């Protein structure tokens, strides 16, 4: 998929440009219409969670070829990360976290299960 033309407002702070560029590369286009306070809020989210998490969250919620959404929409979506992390139990260090459920994960699991069944049927015959 070809990235769309990068829509960056001329007043977007330099600190947010790498986020805008990563979002564009992943196919997420945003109308950057944030006020100064909202820009500071977004910079705080980037510091707390990292650009990768914000880009992943936006990519999961973006339809390929869909119209650009306003930055205020994404600010609310990304703000949920703060609320979610405030309600999570501290992670136990000797347990590996599960991958987030995606269609690809389900397909991989189904494919592995089918391969195992075929193998077991070959042994039984």
Secondary structure, DSSP 8 states (H G I E B T S, - for coil): ---------TTS-HHHHHHHHHHHHTT--EE----HHHHHHHHHHHHHH-HHHHHHHHHHT--TT---EEHHHHHHHHHHHHHHHHTS----TTS-------HHHHHHHHHHHHHHHHHHHHHH-
